[in-house]
Amino acid sequence: MIISGLEIVNRQLVRNLRHASEQQQPCGVDLTLRQVSHWTSAAIIDFDNSKREAAKVSSLLFDNTSHKIVLPPGAYLVDFNETVQIPLNCIASIFPRSSLWRSGVGVYAGVVDAGYEGAMGALMEVKNPHGVVLHKNAKLAQIVFDEMGQTVEGYKGIYQFSTSSVGCDGTEKA
């Protein structure tokens, strides 16, 4: 069962909202842009995480006057202002807002597991050959919560309680 946006806000499953009444949607809550980064190294991914190395990232800066950023076609890591606390009987999914994909921009993220608490981020891919202009705090995505039939033990991975999408083992350099 999908949890309504009103219930998500009332239960404070999404936190650090810029303006709850403007971010609450019928089926979820809008996520807003805090930061855009690009990758500066390769990542290492394996089966048991014994060789795992997060890719390094570098933050891209918003214009000091206009508070916007111009992004040419390419792939970017976006961090949202909002954080989450996923109940042990729920999962969450992130979807792009229609204004984004109508503009040639996609947002992709994995399942947000039951029990996860912390920062939210996603891969943003600019396919529009003319790029995109984003303002700080722009609404980019919507998070939707789905209740499961039972309570589970919950997420215990390295990203738990992270403060950015690079996670606890990544580093962020300006």
Summary of the structure (lengths in Angstrom):
residues: 174
radius of gyration: 16.2
end to end distance: 41.2
largest distance: 49.4
contacts: 513
relative contact order: 0.25
helix: 8%
strand: 43%
